[in-house]
Amino acid sequence: MAAIEVLVGVGTAVLVLIVMPQFDVLTNLFISGGVCILTAILQIVFRLPQDRWMILFPVCSLILVLFGYTLLAIDYYVRITTFVRDQDSSCYIYVGIAIFACLLVSLNWWENCLQASSNLQEMLSELDGSRDFIGLGVFFLQAFCSAACHWFGVVACKIHAVRMSFAFPVSLTGPATLIVGLVLFLTQAGTLDVGPPILYLNYTPINNPFLDFCQGLANLKDSNTTSVVLLEVSNSICRTSLNSHYALWPFSMLALEGLCMWLGLITCTYYVWHMKVPRIERTSQLFVRRLYESAFIDQSLLLNTKMKVKNPESIDEAENCVIYLCATVWHETYDEMLKILTSMFRLDRYRGDPKQEHKNVFDFECHIYVDDAFQHDKEGKKSVNTYVNDLITVVMEVYRVFTNKEPDEVSIIETPYGGRLVFVLPEGNMLYVHLKDKKLIRNKKRWSQVMYMYYLLGWKGYIVKNPQKITRQNNPCRASLVSLDGQTFLLPNYDNDSKRKYISDDNTYILALDGDTDFHPSAVILLVDRLRMYANVGAACGRIHPTGMGPMVWYQKFEYAVGHWLQKTAEHVFGCVLCSPGCFSLFRGSALMDDNILKRYTTKASRASEYVQYDQGEDRWLCTLLLQQGWRVEYNAASDAYTNAPQEFKEFYNQRRRWGPSTLANTLDLLHSGGETAKRNSSISMLYIFYQIFTVASSILGPASVTLMVAGAFQFVFGLSGTMSILIGVIPPVVYMFICFLTKADFQVTIAAILSVLYAFLMTASFFAIIGDMIKEGTFVTPTGIFLISMTIMYLVTALLHPLEFGMIVYGLMYFICIPSGYLLLTIYSLVNMHVVSWGTRESNKDKEEKKHRGVLCNRDCKICCWDVSVQVTQETESLVLQQLQQAVNASGQTEMKELPAQESKHQPEVDKHVPDNTKSVPQKAEDAQSEDLDSDSDSSECESSIGKKTICTDDEYEDEDEVDNSVYDDLIREEREVVPESGESTI
């Protein structure tokens, strides 16, 4: 192995440093194609082509390369015998050395052919460890352009653009270079002053226009006015047969040599044109060597591409995985719920029947956790609130849209934490809606996350793999929820659960979602590929797009775009992403269950700093725990998700009031443990820690920098002195700081809105004043001009690199004029109100809760000047005929149920595999629910549920549950084992 590396290095040095300076440019360009000779020979010897007829490609390649070498020798023989300038008998030696050096260089890609041969796999695996050390000596010889070409080639293969963005341009590198050189020579050679024509006294040469040109070219060597590139190309052409006094036809041998060498390279690398690459495949699986030859970058890329790449359509090599989609819902509107439900139904259609295999080899379940789902009346009865009612309506509507059928009836199943609804999606996948009662379990997003992590990763995964641990039901009331005759049932044996027995925690993923997230299945698959491919990745997030209307949304669109384009990408490349947003992130089950992550994530905040870090930014804190434990958090820019952004100024400020201090607290926590984290996490270096220290310092100095920028705007616009401008610039933030300390939050936001408008006018005036000053001075080389131009160029170039999102650059002006509000006023508001631990968004007053409008597509109030227009667009959810049919079906169903004997009512119907027979269906009306008695002889109290009536009566024992603050999730898990709500198919 070491000897081969040395031979390759010697061959490259001899060819580049000794031989090529003696040849002309055209010969050097053509001879490089011959480095594929050994690869062609090995393909023939090991018979690597899959189809027998494809052996013609390496055979043709070998013949063409040998013929090219033959033409090279003949061409130089003709040059010497025809007395071409600067050509003598020593050229024969260099031709032989060139052919030998090309053979040595061709040893560079010997592993590719042997790796494709199954007989030598074991030997190559032993040699992999010695390759890195040897290649370090060659690393410093690589040029920037070669590195860029190699990087873009790798990216092209990863994004499935192998033919048009890799094979096609790399194959045309040689011909394109030749064409550019010839075009430069033909268009610019006439501008060279080569002097008068030369008179020949002893003989008359052939009519060759290159003779006089090449003779006079020697006079331009000492001229400083001639382009170096043009002069080098011209000298190289004059060293070919075109400068012959006897005949021009020998030049055709040089052209034929170049054609043979190029065709030999193309036929030798024929496999590149039809290779199929998996998504975001590892670079080590695409190329044989990590390094490349800068002197032969195009040949290196083609010959270094592996002949045998894993087939992306093969599902045998991919391990099956299960994905739990977990959405946290709290006071979402009808339209917002419509987004998340539509996305789940899309994934159901994409996945298909869970009993069948899928090309992406995954199974999934949908779980929606509704916070504060119940309301209690004065009599102590609880009923689901209007948000749950809207959620059920959305599920029904989306089901109708996807199937053109009426959905099956479902019932609320009583659970220790409140209630649960079970839906079967059109393709057979499951959707669970968990209704949380804040009197039984802690509410808010973090505790919903803790709930589903323990439930799905801990209890459910453990029970599926250990069915003998299922406990029998001893409580008669709870047993009656499943059976009226005292029978006890095992947990539901759904296909997804049975498959989970053979799926490790490493291949169990949780997709964290918000109640208003909109995504497509392709976005989920891209995140799954990240976790499947890299075992050290604990979480992955995608590109979040804010949606909505209004100036605040415009500001956030550019802010999100720049944050993802620059900040998240930089974190992903240089270290790890610090925050994987909870609205669309995929987490690995084994990472969440690792030591000191999930257990610490359940810590209840008891100090002020813990409230800020734990509850105000739970997503960032979870990622901080993952990073400190050694897991990597990644970012995938192609995985798009859309979520609603705050459209009102107050809602935006309240949201950032939580995010700002939480970001600072978690970053400081990570920096505090930077040395230990760098030891555990291979993706985080001390250099990356210093980068984050610089980022934190910039954030701390941000308000002062913005104040100085505002002072500069005062000085530039109004012509004030520097001292006066600084005093005027400091007064507004100081006054606003006192306002925040002395007044209520609503008044603070109002003052911030007024100051934001005034600052926006000032920034706009400053913007146009800077442009006017540059026009007046006739140059942009001024402090303000350089700042404005540099920022514009940076954002413009970044937007050009993201062509699909280039339109976001339009919102940059809105972002610019809102800088004082976003970086000065908002910082003051966030720091002064750190004691406020409320969520800040979607707050509602239960006593004044407004009625929801079902089916409302658009509801906008437009007030401009004297106009006051209200626009509302609705859709008709159900036709009158459909409602009459539904009522008729419900009425007939109630009549049949009343006629059933008491003995038959104890047995659960076979058609309902998910709903217990003691619960009421969702669409039924209140009067139907009141008229039915499930078991008049039962000792337990009546437990019935109906969305039409929206009332649940619980037993007295549920009133003795632990208090919310003292609830322990082990108790929740223990009670969940006792209550078996879904199915009655399998019995003990």
Backbone hydrogen bonds, N-H to C=O, Kabsch-Sander energy under -0.5 kcal/mol:
donor,donor_aa,acceptor,acceptor_aa,energy
5,E,1,M,-2.0
6,V,2,A,-2.1
7,L,3,A,-2.4
8,V,4,I,-2.4
9,G,5,E,-2.2
10,V,6,V,-2.6
11,G,7,L,-2.7
12,T,8,V,-2.4
13,A,9,G,-2.3
14,V,10,V,-2.7
15,L,11,G,-2.4
16,V,12,T,-2.5
17,L,13,A,-2.7
18,I,13,A,-0.6
18,I,14,V,-1.5
19,V,14,V,-2.3
20,M,15,L,-2.1
22,Q,19,V,-1.7
23,F,19,V,-0.7
23,F,20,M,-0.9
28,N,24,D,-2.2
29,L,25,V,-2.3
30,F,26,L,-2.1
31,I,27,T,-2.8
32,S,28,N,-1.0
33,G,30,F,-1.3
34,G,31,I,-1.6
35,V,32,S,-1.3
36,C,33,G,-0.9
37,I,34,G,-1.4
40,A,36,C,-2.0
41,I,37,I,-2.0
42,L,38,L,-2.6
43,Q,39,T,-2.1
44,I,40,A,-1.7
45,V,41,I,-2.5
46,F,42,L,-2.6
47,R,43,Q,-0.6
48,L,43,Q,-1.6
54,M,51,D,-1.0
55,I,52,R,-1.4
56,L,53,W,-1.7
57,F,54,M,-1.5
59,V,55,I,-1.7
60,C,56,L,-2.9
61,S,57,F,-2.2
62,L,58,P,-2.5
63,I,59,V,-2.3
64,L,60,C,-2.6
65,V,61,S,-2.3
66,L,62,L,-2.4
67,F,63,I,-2.4
68,G,64,L,-2.1
69,Y,65,V,-2.5
70,T,66,L,-2.1
71,L,67,F,-2.4
72,L,68,G,-1.9
73,A,69,Y,-2.0
74,I,70,T,-2.3
75,D,71,L,-2.7
76,Y,72,L,-1.9
77,Y,73,A,-1.7
78,V,74,I,-2.3
79,R,75,D,-2.1
80,I,76,Y,-2.1
81,T,77,Y,-2.2
82,T,78,V,-1.8
83,F,80,I,-1.1
84,V,79,R,-2.4
87,Q,84,V,-1.4
91,C,88,D,-1.8
92,Y,89,S,-1.4
93,I,89,S,-0.5
93,I,90,S,-0.5
94,Y,90,S,-1.3
95,V,91,C,-2.2
96,G,92,Y,-2.1
97,I,93,I,-2.5
98,A,94,Y,-2.4
99,I,95,V,-2.1
100,F,96,G,-2.2
101,A,97,I,-2.7
102,C,98,A,-2.2
103,L,99,I,-1.6
104,L,100,F,-1.8
105,V,101,A,-2.5
106,S,102,C,-2.1
107,L,103,L,-0.6
107,L,104,L,-1.1
108,N,105,V,-2.1
109,W,106,S,-1.1
110,W,107,L,-1.5
112,N,109,W,-0.7
113,C,109,W,-0.7
114,L,110,W,-1.5
115,Q,111,E,-3.1
116,A,112,N,-1.4
117,S,113,C,-0.8
118,S,116,A,-0.6
120,L,117,S,-1.2
121,Q,118,S,-0.7
124,L,120,L,-1.7
125,S,121,Q,-2.0
126,E,122,E,-1.2
127,L,123,M,-1.0
128,D,124,L,-0.8
130,S,127,L,-0.9
131,R,128,D,-1.1
134,I,130,S,-0.9
135,G,131,R,-1.9
136,L,132,D,-0.7
136,L,133,F,-0.7
137,G,134,I,-0.9
138,V,135,G,-0.7
139,F,135,G,-0.8
139,F,136,L,-0.5
140,F,136,L,-0.6
141,L,138,V,-1.6
142,Q,139,F,-1.7
147,A,143,A,-2.0
148,A,144,F,-2.6
149,C,145,C,-2.4
150,H,146,S,-2.5
151,W,147,A,-2.5
152,F,148,A,-2.5
153,G,149,C,-1.9
154,V,150,H,-2.1
155,V,151,W,-2.3
156,A,152,F,-2.2
157,C,153,G,-1.7
158,K,154,V,-2.1
159,I,155,V,-1.8
160,H,157,C,-1.2
161,A,156,A,-2.6
165,S,161,A,-1.4
166,F,162,V,-0.9
167,A,162,V,-3.5
168,F,163,R,-2.9
170,V,166,F,-2.0
171,S,167,A,-2.1
172,L,168,F,-1.4
173,T,170,V,-1.2
176,A,172,L,-2.3
177,T,173,T,-2.2
178,L,174,G,-2.2
179,I,175,P,-2.4
180,V,176,A,-2.4
181,G,177,T,-2.1
182,L,178,L,-2.4
183,V,179,I,-2.7
184,L,180,V,-2.3
185,F,181,G,-2.2
186,L,182,L,-3.0
187,T,183,V,-2.0
188,Q,184,L,-1.8
189,A,185,F,-2.1
191,T,188,Q,-1.3
192,L,189,A,-1.4
194,V,192,L,-1.2
201,L,199,L,-0.6
206,I,245,H,-1.6
208,N,206,I,-1.7
211,L,208,N,-1.4
212,D,208,N,-0.5
213,F,209,P,-1.0
214,C,210,F,-2.8
215,Q,211,L,-2.2
216,G,212,D,-2.1
217,L,213,F,-0.9
218,A,214,C,-0.5
218,A,215,Q,-0.7
219,N,216,G,-1.1
220,L,217,L,-1.4
221,K,218,A,-0.9
223,S,220,L,-1.2
231,L,227,S,-2.4
232,E,228,V,-2.4
233,V,229,V,-2.4
234,S,230,L,-2.3
235,N,231,L,-2.3
236,S,232,E,-2.0
237,I,233,V,-2.0
238,C,234,S,-1.9
239,R,235,N,-0.6
239,R,236,S,-0.9
240,T,237,I,-1.5
243,N,240,T,-1.7
244,S,241,S,-1.5
245,H,82,T,-0.7
251,F,248,L,-1.7
252,S,249,W,-2.0
253,M,250,P,-1.3
254,L,250,P,-0.9
255,A,251,F,-1.8
256,L,252,S,-2.6
257,E,253,M,-2.3
258,G,254,L,-2.1
259,L,255,A,-2.1
260,C,256,L,-2.4
261,M,257,E,-2.5
262,W,258,G,-2.2
263,L,259,L,-2.6
264,G,260,C,-2.4
265,L,261,M,-1.9
266,I,262,W,-2.2
267,T,263,L,-2.6
268,C,264,G,-1.7
269,T,265,L,-1.5
270,Y,267,T,-0.9
272,V,269,T,-1.3
273,W,270,Y,-1.3
274,H,271,Y,-0.7
275,M,272,V,-0.6
280,I,158,K,-1.3
281,E,278,P,-1.1
285,Q,282,R,-0.8
286,L,282,R,-0.6
286,L,283,T,-1.0
287,F,283,T,-2.3
288,V,304,N,-2.6
294,S,292,Y,-0.7
296,F,293,E,-0.7
297,I,294,S,-0.8
300,S,296,F,-3.0
301,L,297,I,-2.2
302,L,298,D,-1.7
303,L,299,Q,-2.8
304,N,300,S,-2.0
305,T,301,L,-0.6
305,T,302,L,-0.7
306,K,286,L,-2.7
309,V,307,M,-0.6
314,S,311,N,-1.3
315,I,313,E,-0.6
321,C,361,V,-1.0
322,V,507,N,-1.7
323,I,363,D,-3.0
324,Y,509,Y,-2.6
325,L,323,I,-0.7
325,L,365,E,-3.2
326,C,324,Y,-0.7
326,C,511,L,-2.5
327,A,325,L,-0.6
327,A,367,H,-2.8
328,T,513,L,-1.7
329,V,327,A,-0.5
329,V,369,Y,-3.1
337,M,333,T,-2.4
338,L,334,Y,-1.8
339,K,335,D,-1.1
339,K,336,E,-0.5
340,I,336,E,-1.3
340,I,515,G,-0.5
341,L,337,M,-2.3
342,T,338,L,-2.0
343,S,339,K,-2.1
344,M,340,I,-1.9
345,F,341,L,-2.3
346,R,342,T,-2.1
347,L,343,S,-2.1
348,D,344,M,-1.9
349,R,345,F,-2.1
350,Y,346,R,-2.4
351,R,347,L,-2.8
352,G,348,D,-2.5
356,Q,353,D,-1.7
361,V,358,H,-1.5
363,D,321,C,-2.1
365,E,323,I,-2.0
366,C,430,M,-2.3
367,H,325,L,-3.6
368,I,432,Y,-2.9
369,Y,327,A,-3.2
370,V,368,I,-0.6
370,V,434,H,-3.2
371,D,329,V,-2.8
371,D,369,Y,-0.7
373,A,370,V,-0.5
373,A,436,K,-2.4
375,Q,383,S,-3.2
377,D,381,K,-2.6
380,G,377,D,-1.3
382,K,952,I,-1.1
383,S,375,Q,-2.6
385,N,373,A,-2.1
389,N,385,N,-1.8
390,D,386,T,-2.5
391,L,387,Y,-2.1
392,I,388,V,-2.5
393,T,389,N,-2.1
394,V,390,D,-2.5
395,V,391,L,-2.3
396,M,392,I,-2.3
397,E,393,T,-2.5
398,V,394,V,-2.9
399,Y,395,V,-2.2
400,R,396,M,-2.1
401,V,397,E,-2.1
402,F,398,V,-2.2
403,T,399,Y,-1.6
404,N,400,R,-2.8
413,I,420,R,-3.2
414,E,412,I,-0.5
415,T,418,G,-1.5
418,G,415,T,-1.2
419,G,435,L,-2.3
420,R,413,I,-1.7
421,L,433,V,-2.7
423,F,431,L,-3.2
425,L,423,F,-0.6
425,L,429,N,-3.2
428,G,425,L,-2.1
431,L,423,F,-2.6
432,Y,366,C,-3.1
433,V,421,L,-2.8
434,H,368,I,-3.7
434,H,432,Y,-0.6
435,L,419,G,-3.2
435,L,433,V,-0.6
436,K,370,V,-2.4
436,K,434,H,-0.7
437,D,417,Y,-2.7
438,K,436,K,-0.6
440,L,437,D,-2.3
441,I,437,D,-1.9
448,S,444,K,-1.5
449,Q,445,K,-2.4
450,V,446,R,-2.4
451,M,447,W,-2.0
452,Y,448,S,-2.4
453,M,449,Q,-2.2
454,Y,450,V,-2.3
455,Y,451,M,-2.2
456,L,452,Y,-2.5
457,L,453,M,-2.0
458,G,453,M,-1.0
458,G,454,Y,-0.5
459,W,454,Y,-2.9
460,K,455,Y,-3.0
461,G,456,L,-0.7
462,Y,458,G,-1.8
463,I,459,W,-2.7
464,V,460,K,-2.3
465,K,461,G,-1.5
466,N,462,Y,-1.2
469,K,466,N,-2.0
470,I,467,P,-1.5
474,N,472,R,-0.6
479,A,475,N,-2.4
480,S,476,P,-1.9
481,L,477,C,-0.6
481,L,478,R,-0.6
482,V,479,A,-1.6
483,S,479,A,-2.8
484,L,906,K,-0.8
490,L,986,S,-1.4
494,Y,492,P,-1.2
498,S,494,Y,-2.2
499,K,495,D,-2.2
500,R,496,N,-1.2
501,K,497,D,-0.6
501,K,498,S,-0.8
502,Y,499,K,-1.5
503,I,500,R,-1.2
504,S,502,Y,-0.5
507,N,504,S,-0.9
508,T,505,D,-1.2
509,Y,322,V,-2.8
509,Y,507,N,-0.6
510,I,587,F,-2.5
511,L,324,Y,-2.6
512,A,510,I,-0.8
512,A,585,S,-2.7
513,L,326,C,-2.6
514,D,583,C,-1.0
515,G,328,T,-1.0
517,T,514,D,-1.3
518,D,642,Y,-2.9
520,H,640,D,-0.6
523,A,520,H,-1.0
524,V,520,H,-1.1
525,I,521,P,-2.3
526,L,522,S,-1.9
527,L,523,A,-1.4
528,V,524,V,-2.3
529,D,525,I,-2.4
530,R,526,L,-1.4
531,L,527,L,-1.7
532,R,528,V,-2.6
533,M,529,D,-2.3
534,Y,530,R,-1.9
535,A,533,M,-0.6
537,V,534,Y,-1.4
538,G,536,N,-0.7
538,G,632,R,-2.5
539,A,632,R,-1.4
540,A,586,L,-2.0
541,C,634,E,-2.0
542,G,584,F,-1.0
543,R,639,S,-2.7
544,I,542,G,-0.6
545,H,641,A,-2.9
547,T,643,T,-2.1
554,W,550,G,-1.9
555,Y,551,P,-2.4
556,Q,552,M,-1.8
557,K,553,V,-2.3
558,F,554,W,-1.7
559,E,555,Y,-2.1
560,Y,556,Q,-3.1
561,A,557,K,-2.1
562,V,558,F,-2.7
563,G,559,E,-2.4
564,H,560,Y,-2.3
565,W,561,A,-3.1
566,L,562,V,-2.5
567,Q,562,V,-0.9
568,K,563,G,-2.9
569,T,564,H,-0.9
570,A,566,L,-2.3
571,E,567,Q,-2.5
572,H,568,K,-2.3
573,V,569,T,-2.2
574,F,570,A,-2.8
575,G,571,E,-1.7
577,V,633,V,-2.3
584,F,581,P,-1.2
585,S,512,A,-1.6
586,L,540,A,-2.8
587,F,510,I,-2.9
588,R,538,G,-2.7
589,G,505,D,-0.5
589,G,508,T,-3.3
590,S,505,D,-1.3
592,L,588,R,-2.0
593,M,589,G,-1.9
594,D,591,A,-1.1
597,I,594,D,-1.4
598,L,592,L,-1.1
598,L,594,D,-0.7
601,Y,597,I,-2.1
602,T,598,L,-0.9
602,T,599,K,-0.6
603,T,600,R,-1.8
611,Y,607,R,-2.0
612,V,608,A,-1.7
613,Q,609,S,-2.4
614,Y,610,E,-3.2
615,D,610,E,-0.6
615,D,611,Y,-1.1
616,Q,611,Y,-1.0
621,W,617,G,-1.9
622,L,618,E,-2.1
623,C,619,D,-1.8
624,T,620,R,-2.2
625,L,621,W,-2.2
626,L,622,L,-1.9
627,L,623,C,-2.5
628,Q,624,T,-2.4
629,Q,625,L,-1.3
630,G,626,L,-0.5
630,G,627,L,-1.1
631,W,626,L,-2.5
632,R,536,N,-2.6
634,E,539,A,-2.2
636,N,541,C,-2.6
637,A,635,Y,-0.6
639,S,636,N,-1.1
640,D,638,A,-1.1
641,A,543,R,-2.3
642,Y,518,D,-2.8
643,T,545,H,-2.1
645,A,547,T,-2.3
652,F,648,E,-2.3
653,Y,649,F,-2.3
654,N,650,K,-2.4
655,Q,651,E,-2.0
656,R,652,F,-2.4
657,R,653,Y,-1.7
658,R,654,N,-0.9
658,R,655,Q,-0.8
659,W,655,Q,-1.8
660,G,656,R,-2.6
662,S,658,R,-1.4
663,T,659,W,-2.7
664,L,660,G,-2.0
665,A,661,P,-2.7
666,N,662,S,-2.5
667,T,663,T,-2.2
668,L,664,L,-2.3
669,D,665,A,-1.9
670,L,666,N,-2.2
671,L,667,T,-2.5
672,H,668,L,-2.3
673,S,669,D,-1.4
674,G,671,L,-1.6
677,T,673,S,-2.8
678,A,674,G,-2.5
679,K,675,G,-1.3
680,R,676,E,-1.9
681,N,677,T,-3.3
682,S,680,R,-0.7
684,I,681,N,-1.1
685,S,683,S,-0.6
689,I,685,S,-1.8
690,F,686,M,-2.2
691,Y,687,L,-1.8
692,Q,688,Y,-2.0
693,I,689,I,-2.0
694,F,690,F,-2.3
695,T,691,Y,-1.9
696,V,692,Q,-2.6
697,A,693,I,-2.5
698,S,694,F,-2.2
699,S,695,T,-2.1
700,I,696,V,-2.4
701,L,697,A,-2.2
702,G,698,S,-0.5
702,G,699,S,-0.5
705,S,701,L,-2.5
706,V,702,G,-2.7
707,T,703,P,-2.2
708,L,704,A,-2.2
709,M,705,S,-2.1
710,V,706,V,-2.6
711,A,707,T,-2.4
712,G,708,L,-2.4
713,A,709,M,-1.8
714,F,710,V,-2.3
715,Q,711,A,-2.4
716,F,712,G,-2.5
717,V,713,A,-2.8
718,F,714,F,-2.2
719,G,715,Q,-0.9
720,L,714,F,-0.7
725,S,721,S,-2.3
726,I,722,G,-2.1
727,L,723,T,-2.2
728,I,724,M,-2.5
729,G,725,S,-2.4
730,V,726,I,-1.7
731,I,727,L,-1.5
734,V,730,V,-1.9
735,V,731,I,-2.6
736,Y,732,P,-2.6
737,M,733,P,-1.9
738,F,734,V,-1.8
739,I,735,V,-2.1
740,C,736,Y,-2.3
741,F,737,M,-1.5
742,L,738,F,-1.6
743,T,739,I,-2.2
748,Q,744,K,-1.9
749,V,745,A,-2.3
750,T,746,D,-1.9
751,I,747,F,-2.4
752,A,748,Q,-2.4
753,A,749,V,-2.2
754,I,750,T,-2.0
755,L,751,I,-2.7
756,S,752,A,-2.2
757,V,753,A,-1.8
758,L,754,I,-2.0
759,Y,755,L,-2.8
760,A,756,S,-2.3
761,F,757,V,-2.0
762,L,758,L,-2.0
763,M,759,Y,-2.9
764,T,760,A,-2.3
765,A,761,F,-2.4
766,S,762,L,-2.4
767,F,763,M,-2.4
768,F,764,T,-2.2
769,A,765,A,-2.1
770,I,766,S,-2.3
771,I,767,F,-1.8
772,G,768,F,-2.5
773,D,769,A,-2.3
774,M,770,I,-2.2
775,I,771,I,-2.1
776,K,772,G,-2.4
777,E,773,D,-2.7
778,G,774,M,-1.4
779,T,774,M,-1.0
782,T,780,F,-2.5
786,I,782,T,-3.4
787,F,783,P,-1.8
788,L,784,T,-2.5
789,I,785,G,-2.7
790,S,786,I,-2.5
791,M,787,F,-2.2
792,T,788,L,-2.1
793,I,789,I,-2.7
794,M,790,S,-2.4
795,Y,791,M,-2.3
796,L,792,T,-2.5
797,V,793,I,-2.8
798,T,794,M,-2.1
799,A,795,Y,-2.2
800,L,796,L,-2.1
801,L,797,V,-1.6
802,H,799,A,-1.2
805,E,802,H,-1.7
806,F,803,P,-1.2
808,M,805,E,-1.8
809,I,806,F,-1.9
810,V,807,G,-1.6
811,Y,808,M,-1.2
812,G,809,I,-1.4
813,L,810,V,-0.8
815,Y,811,Y,-1.8
816,F,812,G,-2.3
817,I,813,L,-2.1
818,C,814,M,-0.9
819,I,816,F,-1.2
822,G,818,C,-2.6
823,Y,819,I,-2.4
824,L,820,P,-1.4
825,L,820,P,-1.9
826,L,821,S,-2.0
828,I,824,L,-1.9
829,Y,825,L,-2.6
830,S,826,L,-2.4
831,L,827,T,-2.3
832,V,828,I,-2.3
833,N,829,Y,-1.5
834,M,831,L,-0.9
836,V,833,N,-1.4
837,V,835,H,-0.6
846,K,844,S,-0.7
848,K,845,N,-0.7
849,E,846,K,-1.0
854,R,852,K,-0.8
856,V,853,H,-1.2
857,L,855,G,-0.6
857,L,873,V,-2.6
858,C,873,V,-1.8
860,R,871,V,-2.7
862,C,860,R,-0.5
862,C,869,V,-3.5
863,K,861,D,-0.6
864,I,862,C,-0.5
864,I,867,W,-1.0
867,W,864,I,-3.0
869,V,862,C,-2.9
871,V,860,R,-3.1
873,V,858,C,-2.8
875,Q,855,G,-1.8
877,T,875,Q,-0.7
883,Q,879,S,-2.0
884,Q,880,L,-2.2
885,L,881,V,-2.4
886,Q,882,L,-2.2
887,Q,883,Q,-2.4
888,A,884,Q,-2.3
889,V,885,L,-2.5
890,N,886,Q,-2.5
891,A,887,Q,-2.5
892,S,888,A,-2.4
893,G,889,V,-2.3
894,Q,890,N,-2.1
895,T,891,A,-1.9
896,E,892,S,-2.2
897,M,893,G,-1.9
898,K,894,Q,-1.8
899,E,895,T,-1.3
900,L,896,E,-0.6
900,L,897,M,-0.7
905,S,901,P,-1.5
906,K,903,Q,-1.0
907,H,904,E,-1.3
913,K,911,V,-0.8
919,T,916,P,-1.1
920,K,945,S,-0.7
922,V,410,V,-2.4
924,Q,921,S,-0.6
929,A,925,K,-1.7
930,Q,926,A,-2.0
931,S,927,E,-1.1
932,E,929,A,-0.8
934,L,932,E,-0.5
938,S,935,D,-1.1
944,E,942,E,-0.6
948,G,922,V,-0.9
948,G,924,Q,-0.5
950,K,946,S,-3.3
951,T,946,S,-0.8
952,I,382,K,-3.1
953,C,944,E,-0.7
954,T,952,I,-0.6
958,Y,955,D,-0.8
959,E,956,D,-1.2
960,D,957,E,-1.1
961,E,958,Y,-1.1
967,S,963,E,-0.5
967,S,964,V,-1.0
971,D,968,V,-0.6
972,L,968,V,-1.5
973,I,969,Y,-2.1
974,R,970,D,-2.3
975,E,971,D,-2.6
976,E,972,L,-2.1
977,R,973,I,-1.6
978,E,974,R,-0.9
979,V,975,E,-1.9
980,V,978,E,-0.7
988,I,488,T,-1.9
